[in-house]
Amino acid sequence: MATRGLLGAIGRRASPLSVCRYLSFTSASRTISTLVIAEHEGGSIKASSVNAVEAAKLLGHDNSISVLLAGSGQSLQEAASTASSCHPSISQVLVADSDRFTHSLAEPWARLIQLVQQTGVYSHVVAASGSFGKNIVPRAAALLDVSPVTDVTEISEPRQFVRPIYAGNALCTVRYTGADPCVLTIRSTSFPVDLQAADSKSNEAPISQVDLSTFEEESIGKSRYVKLASQDTERPDLGNARIVVTGGRGLKSSENFKMIEKLAEKLGAAVGATRAAVDSGFVPNDLQVGQTGKIVAPELYMAFGVSGAIQHIAGMRDSKVIVAVNKDSDAPIFQVADYGLVGDLFEVIPELIEKLPEK
């Protein structure tokens, strides 16, 4: 804008000092820099964190995106190397190497985000809306004295977002008017990544170590790591699988649920479950799909013995194709299903397993 046009915009009597202040304000208001809180495992950055980078890209064209990784050992260094080239929009990778972050406890992670924010002064802080992000982001937002915007499914403007409410039955447009940083958790399934662009090795971001010399020892907090209980499986990760086979209360027992696992094995699919199935002890809770479980959006979602409670539908309604099998023709799941079969799952599943070829 020419100086004359600028003076016309802010007033003919404006002094050069006020013009400089106006220019400084408009320049600052356009500056966007984002810190993405990333989760890693086995030397690789998790897919949901790459989705968070994709979401951060939509905040602005001139957005400078930094990815924060924390932990210790060789796995962290390998994850940092992977993160530096996992998405062309990443400007730098920040690495906090300390045993305090090894088990992803929320208290030290929240203090770390506060420390990095004080150093980098980011306009936005973004994390995926999984168990990792949900555990850390509220604590970090409290330390930063801001209110987080959670479960964002669409970014309209740098400070205007869309998020689901009422178990996904309505969408709410939220405008953030608080101080920096604007803290977000994003629904990873709503921000798919262009795999060809994300796999490009031509743009490797620099890796920097976070200075932890001022990190307070008392920030470790009262939580303590006890143990990790997990099942070794070759099945795809539930949150990122192309095909998900889900069982509900209609399976009746953990023994019967093995039919779902066998069908998933034939299809190369991930196994999911409703909250009713988890609460009944059929499967562990890390397989739960729904509002209080994992949000999934596979290419094919198959539901057996699932009634279709609103909380479950909120976690899978974005699936590309939904197939439902239930003996109750009035089950709510049929309202969202692309293909529905009214039948006995104890007859349908064995027949499917028999007719499907071996993987």
VMD Tcl script that draws the C-alpha trace (Angstrom):
set ca {
  {0.00 0.00 0.00}
  {1.37 3.45 -0.89}
  {1.98 5.88 1.98}
  {-0.70 8.26 0.68}
  {-3.25 5.44 0.50}
  {-2.20 4.28 3.95}
  {-2.64 7.78 5.42}
  {-6.04 7.91 3.80}
  {-6.93 4.62 5.48}
  {-5.85 5.62 8.98}
  {-6.49 9.37 8.85}
  {-4.93 12.38 7.10}
  {-3.48 13.77 10.31}
  {-1.67 10.58 11.26}
  {1.93 11.11 12.30}
  {4.82 9.07 10.83}
  {5.09 7.35 14.21}
  {1.46 6.20 14.08}
  {2.00 5.00 10.50}
  {4.95 2.89 11.69}
  {2.87 1.49 14.54}
  {0.08 0.62 12.08}
  {2.53 -1.09 9.76}
  {4.03 -3.00 12.69}
  {0.59 -4.12 13.87}
  {-0.60 -5.30 10.45}
  {2.68 -7.11 9.83}
  {2.46 -8.87 13.22}
  {-1.19 -9.80 12.67}
  {-0.23 -11.58 9.44}
  {2.65 -13.49 10.98}
  {1.73 -17.11 11.61}
  {4.06 -19.62 13.18}
  {2.91 -23.00 14.41}
  {4.28 -25.53 16.85}
  {3.04 -29.07 16.12}
  {3.20 -31.45 19.07}
  {4.22 -34.77 17.54}
  {4.02 -38.32 18.81}
  {6.52 -40.95 17.72}
  {7.00 -44.68 18.14}
  {9.64 -47.11 16.93}
  {11.72 -44.39 15.29}
  {8.85 -43.01 13.19}
  {6.51 -40.08 13.61}
  {2.90 -41.23 13.95}
  {0.52 -40.71 11.05}
  {-1.86 -38.63 13.18}
  {0.97 -36.15 13.85}
  {1.59 -35.82 10.10}
  {-2.12 -35.04 9.79}
  {-1.59 -32.30 12.39}
  {1.13 -30.82 10.17}
  {-1.30 -30.91 7.25}
  {-3.84 -29.04 9.38}
  {-1.21 -26.49 10.43}
  {-0.46 -25.83 6.74}
  {-4.04 -24.60 6.30}
  {-3.58 -21.85 8.91}
  {-1.79 -19.62 6.38}
  {0.37 -19.63 3.25}
  {3.39 -18.07 5.00}
  {3.10 -20.29 8.04}
  {6.37 -21.41 9.60}
  {5.78 -24.89 11.04}
  {7.99 -26.38 13.75}
  {7.55 -29.97 14.93}
  {8.33 -30.80 18.56}
  {9.51 -34.30 19.47}
  {10.55 -35.47 22.92}
  {11.96 -38.62 24.44}
  {15.39 -40.18 24.64}
  {17.73 -42.60 22.93}
  {18.18 -43.78 19.39}
  {14.44 -44.04 18.75}
  {14.05 -40.28 19.25}
  {16.89 -39.45 16.88}
  {15.47 -41.76 14.21}
  {12.03 -40.19 14.64}
  {13.54 -36.70 14.28}
  {15.28 -37.75 11.07}
  {12.01 -39.18 9.73}
  {10.05 -36.07 10.76}
  {12.46 -33.74 8.97}
  {11.37 -35.14 5.61}
  {7.85 -36.44 6.32}
  {6.10 -33.27 5.08}
  {7.37 -30.46 2.81}
  {5.70 -27.76 4.96}
  {7.88 -28.44 8.03}
  {10.40 -25.63 8.63}
  {12.30 -27.21 11.51}
  {12.24 -30.12 13.92}
  {12.78 -29.42 17.62}
  {14.10 -32.29 19.73}
  {13.91 -32.45 23.54}
  {16.20 -35.30 24.54}
  {15.60 -36.32 28.15}
  {14.46 -39.39 30.07}
  {11.69 -37.25 31.59}
  {9.73 -37.46 28.32}
  {10.27 -41.14 27.54}
  {6.82 -42.31 28.65}
  {4.86 -39.24 27.46}
  {3.64 -38.20 30.91}
  {1.47 -35.12 30.62}
  {3.07 -32.92 33.29}
  {6.64 -32.75 31.93}
  {5.31 -32.52 28.36}
  {3.08 -29.55 29.30}
  {6.04 -27.78 30.92}
  {8.12 -28.48 27.82}
  {5.50 -26.87 25.56}
  {5.43 -23.84 27.86}
  {9.23 -23.59 27.69}
  {9.34 -23.90 23.88}
  {6.52 -21.35 23.52}
  {8.40 -18.83 25.67}
  {11.40 -19.25 23.38}
  {9.68 -19.42 19.99}
  {6.54 -17.29 20.66}
  {4.32 -19.25 18.28}
  {0.93 -17.99 17.15}
  {-0.56 -21.51 17.14}
  {0.05 -24.81 18.92}
  {-1.47 -27.88 17.22}
  {-1.76 -31.54 18.21}
  {-3.79 -34.50 17.00}
  {-6.92 -35.22 19.00}
  {-5.88 -38.69 20.17}
  {-5.12 -39.95 23.65}
  {-1.66 -38.33 23.48}
  {-2.97 -34.90 22.54}
  {-6.02 -35.03 24.81}
  {-3.76 -35.82 27.76}
  {-1.18 -33.09 27.17}
  {-2.88 -30.14 25.46}
  {-5.30 -29.10 28.26}
  {-2.44 -28.96 30.77}
  {-0.25 -27.02 28.37}
  {-3.08 -24.58 27.62}
  {-3.61 -24.01 31.36}
  {0.09 -23.20 31.83}
  {-0.08 -20.81 28.87}
  {-3.29 -19.25 30.30}
  {-5.33 -19.80 27.13}
  {-8.44 -21.78 26.24}
  {-7.90 -24.64 23.75}
  {-10.16 -25.32 20.78}
  {-10.61 -29.08 20.63}
  {-11.44 -31.66 17.96}
  {-11.26 -29.25 15.01}
  {-12.47 -30.72 11.72}
  {-12.10 -27.67 9.48}
  {-9.92 -24.55 9.47}
  {-11.77 -21.62 7.90}
  {-9.36 -18.85 8.90}
  {-6.24 -18.64 11.11}
  {-8.54 -18.10 14.10}
  {-11.83 -19.53 12.94}
  {-12.54 -23.24 13.14}
  {-15.30 -25.82 12.80}
  {-15.76 -28.57 15.37}
  {-18.50 -31.16 15.99}
  {-20.85 -30.93 18.95}
  {-23.69 -33.11 20.26}
  {-21.83 -36.32 19.35}
  {-21.27 -35.12 15.80}
  {-24.92 -34.29 15.07}
  {-24.15 -30.59 14.67}
  {-21.16 -28.49 13.66}
  {-20.09 -25.41 15.58}
  {-18.07 -22.53 14.13}
  {-15.66 -21.15 16.72}
  {-13.73 -17.88 16.48}
  {-10.75 -17.68 18.83}
  {-10.31 -14.17 20.26}
  {-7.83 -14.87 23.05}
  {-4.14 -14.19 23.34}
  {-1.40 -16.14 21.58}
  {-0.92 -18.98 21.21}
  {-4.13 -20.34 19.74}
  {-4.06 -23.95 20.96}
  {-5.83 -26.60 18.85}
  {-6.41 -30.30 18.75}
  {-7.44 -31.56 15.32}
  {-9.35 -34.64 14.24}
  {-6.71 -36.38 12.15}
  {-9.21 -38.09 9.82}
  {-10.40 -34.65 8.67}
  {-6.98 -33.62 7.36}
  {-5.74 -36.34 4.99}
  {-2.20 -36.03 3.70}
  {-1.10 -36.17 0.09}
  {1.14 -39.23 0.36}
  {3.28 -38.31 -2.63}
  {4.02 -34.84 -1.26}
  {4.53 -36.11 2.28}
  {7.02 -38.74 1.08}
  {9.23 -36.22 -0.67}
  {12.86 -36.30 0.44}
  {13.82 -33.11 -1.41}
  {13.01 -30.80 1.46}
  {14.59 -31.97 4.72}
  {14.00 -29.56 7.59}
  {16.86 -28.75 9.97}
  {16.91 -30.49 13.36}
  {17.57 -28.43 16.51}
  {17.98 -29.46 20.12}
  {15.76 -27.79 22.72}
  {17.74 -26.11 25.51}
  {16.53 -27.86 28.68}
  {18.93 -26.07 31.07}
  {16.05 -24.02 32.51}
  {13.60 -26.93 32.64}
  {12.36 -27.24 36.21}
  {12.83 -30.57 37.95}
  {9.60 -30.16 39.88}
  {7.72 -30.00 36.58}
  {7.90 -33.79 36.44}
  {4.77 -33.71 38.60}
  {3.09 -36.38 40.67}
  {2.40 -38.89 37.89}
  {4.71 -41.87 37.61}
  {5.12 -44.42 34.86}
  {4.18 -47.91 36.10}
  {4.05 -50.22 33.07}
  {2.88 -50.57 29.51}
  {0.35 -53.27 28.72}
  {-0.06 -53.88 25.00}
  {-0.73 -56.71 22.61}
  {1.72 -57.58 19.83}
  {-0.19 -57.81 16.57}
  {0.54 -57.63 12.89}
  {-2.82 -56.03 12.16}
  {-2.91 -52.41 10.88}
  {-3.22 -49.57 13.37}
  {-6.90 -48.91 14.08}
  {-6.65 -45.15 13.62}
  {-5.12 -45.33 10.15}
  {-6.37 -48.62 8.67}
  {-7.98 -48.74 5.20}
  {-10.45 -51.38 6.41}
  {-11.93 -51.70 9.91}
  {-14.03 -54.66 11.10}
  {-15.95 -53.86 14.28}
  {-17.91 -56.07 16.64}
  {-20.54 -55.07 19.14}
  {-22.46 -56.54 22.03}
  {-24.15 -58.91 19.61}
  {-21.00 -61.10 19.62}
  {-21.99 -62.10 23.19}
  {-18.54 -63.27 24.36}
  {-14.80 -62.80 23.93}
  {-14.64 -66.27 22.40}
  {-17.12 -65.31 19.70}
  {-15.17 -62.09 19.08}
  {-12.40 -64.22 17.60}
  {-14.61 -64.48 14.50}
  {-14.16 -60.75 14.01}
  {-10.40 -61.13 14.39}
  {-10.32 -63.96 11.85}
  {-12.37 -61.98 9.35}
  {-10.09 -58.96 9.85}
  {-7.08 -61.19 9.22}
  {-8.59 -62.35 5.92}
  {-9.24 -58.75 4.86}
  {-5.97 -57.29 6.14}
  {-8.09 -55.05 8.35}
  {-7.91 -53.51 11.81}
  {-10.25 -54.72 14.56}
  {-12.60 -52.32 16.32}
  {-15.21 -52.64 19.04}
  {-18.09 -50.73 20.54}
  {-18.00 -49.47 24.11}
  {-20.55 -52.12 25.07}
  {-18.20 -54.84 23.81}
  {-15.26 -53.30 25.67}
  {-17.23 -52.85 28.90}
  {-18.33 -56.49 28.65}
  {-14.68 -57.54 28.58}
  {-14.72 -58.99 25.05}
  {-11.65 -56.96 23.97}
  {-9.26 -54.37 25.50}
  {-10.32 -50.72 25.46}
  {-7.65 -49.65 22.94}
  {-9.93 -51.15 20.26}
  {-12.90 -48.97 21.16}
  {-14.33 -46.87 18.33}
  {-16.54 -43.92 19.19}
  {-16.82 -40.58 20.85}
  {-14.88 -41.78 23.90}
  {-12.65 -44.10 21.88}
  {-10.86 -43.71 18.56}
  {-12.16 -41.70 15.63}
  {-11.75 -43.63 12.39}
  {-12.50 -42.91 8.74}
  {-11.42 -45.95 6.72}
  {-12.30 -46.70 3.12}
  {-14.42 -49.64 4.34}
  {-16.06 -49.96 7.76}
  {-17.83 -53.25 8.59}
  {-20.01 -53.42 11.70}
  {-21.30 -56.73 13.08}
  {-23.76 -56.85 15.96}
  {-23.46 -53.07 16.38}
  {-26.72 -51.34 17.24}
  {-25.45 -47.88 16.29}
  {-25.51 -45.78 19.46}
  {-24.96 -42.10 18.78}
  {-21.61 -42.16 20.60}
  {-20.33 -44.96 18.36}
  {-21.58 -43.37 15.14}
  {-19.73 -40.16 16.09}
  {-16.48 -42.11 15.82}
  {-17.00 -43.73 12.39}
  {-19.54 -41.75 10.42}
  {-16.85 -40.28 8.13}
  {-15.96 -43.74 6.76}
  {-16.15 -43.89 2.96}
  {-18.29 -47.07 2.80}
  {-20.19 -48.47 5.80}
  {-21.48 -52.04 5.85}
  {-23.72 -53.19 8.72}
  {-24.98 -56.63 9.70}
  {-27.59 -56.86 12.44}
  {-30.59 -59.09 13.04}
  {-32.65 -56.06 14.21}
  {-34.01 -54.32 11.11}
  {-34.70 -51.18 13.17}
  {-31.11 -50.82 14.47}
  {-29.91 -47.18 14.15}
  {-26.71 -48.35 12.41}
  {-28.73 -48.92 9.23}
  {-29.48 -45.18 9.05}
  {-25.83 -44.40 8.31}
  {-24.89 -47.63 6.49}
  {-24.31 -47.67 2.74}
  {-25.05 -51.41 2.71}
  {-27.11 -53.19 5.33}
  {-27.89 -56.85 5.86}
  {-30.57 -57.99 8.29}
  {-29.27 -61.34 9.40}
  {-27.61 -63.46 12.04}
  {-23.92 -62.52 12.31}
  {-23.13 -66.06 13.51}
  {-24.17 -67.26 10.07}
  {-22.91 -64.32 8.02}
  {-19.35 -64.07 9.39}
  {-18.43 -67.78 8.93}
  {-19.77 -67.64 5.37}
  {-17.72 -64.52 4.63}
  {-14.58 -66.13 6.08}
  {-15.15 -69.23 3.99}
  {-15.61 -67.37 0.71}
  {-12.81 -64.81 1.14}
  {-9.42 -65.85 -0.29}
  {-6.40 -66.13 1.97}
  {-4.27 -63.00 2.26}
}
mol new
graphics top color blue
foreach p $ca { graphics top sphere $p radius 0.5 }
foreach p [lrange $ca 0 end-1] q [lrange $ca 1 end] { graphics top cylinder $p $q radius 0.2 }
display resetview
